[in-house]
Amino acid sequence: MTQTNTNKTTMPKMRNSNLELFRIFLMLMIIAHHYVVNSGFTANFWLGRKDRN
C-alpha cells in the first residue's frame, strides 16, 4: 500500500533569472567563438597586421 503525504504543501521553486541570463550569454559566446574559429577571421586579422609592418 502506498502512502501519500497530503499535509505538505509544496511551493514551486523560484528560478534564478541571473543564472538563466548568464547561461544564455554563455551559449551566445560559444556560438560566436565557433564562428570566429571556423571562419578564418583570426587568420585574416593576423595576416593584415603583418602586411602593415
VMD Tcl script that draws the C-alpha trace (Angstrom):
set ca {
  {0.00 0.00 0.00}
  {1.43 3.39 -0.95}
  {1.21 6.37 1.29}
  {0.63 9.86 0.02}
  {1.61 12.77 2.13}
  {-1.11 15.38 1.67}
  {-0.10 17.51 4.65}
  {2.94 19.01 2.92}
  {2.38 22.00 0.74}
  {5.00 22.20 -1.94}
  {5.99 25.60 -3.14}
  {7.23 25.88 -6.70}
  {10.94 26.54 -6.86}
  {11.92 30.07 -7.74}
  {14.13 30.32 -10.79}
  {17.28 32.35 -10.56}
  {16.93 34.71 -13.51}
  {20.53 35.91 -13.22}
  {21.76 32.38 -13.70}
  {19.45 31.85 -16.67}
  {20.64 35.08 -18.28}
  {24.26 34.05 -17.71}
  {23.59 30.67 -19.37}
  {22.06 32.38 -22.42}
  {25.04 34.73 -22.62}
  {27.47 31.82 -22.45}
  {25.61 29.97 -25.21}
  {25.88 33.03 -27.45}
  {29.57 33.36 -26.65}
  {30.15 29.71 -27.58}
  {28.38 30.25 -30.91}
  {30.44 33.39 -31.54}
  {33.65 31.53 -30.68}
  {32.84 28.72 -33.09}
  {32.07 31.26 -35.81}
  {35.35 33.12 -35.32}
  {37.47 29.97 -35.14}
  {35.90 28.30 -38.17}
  {35.55 31.37 -40.40}
  {39.24 32.15 -40.63}
  {38.65 35.64 -39.25}
  {41.66 35.47 -36.94}
  {43.96 34.30 -39.73}
  {42.90 37.23 -41.91}
  {43.33 39.60 -38.99}
  {46.88 38.50 -38.24}
  {47.87 38.48 -41.90}
  {46.58 42.02 -42.23}
  {48.67 43.18 -39.30}
  {51.83 41.61 -40.69}
  {51.36 43.36 -44.03}
  {51.22 46.77 -42.31}
  {54.73 46.44 -40.81}
}
mol new
graphics top color blue
foreach p $ca { graphics top sphere $p radius 0.5 }
foreach p [lrange $ca 0 end-1] q [lrange $ca 1 end] { graphics top cylinder $p $q radius 0.2 }
display resetview
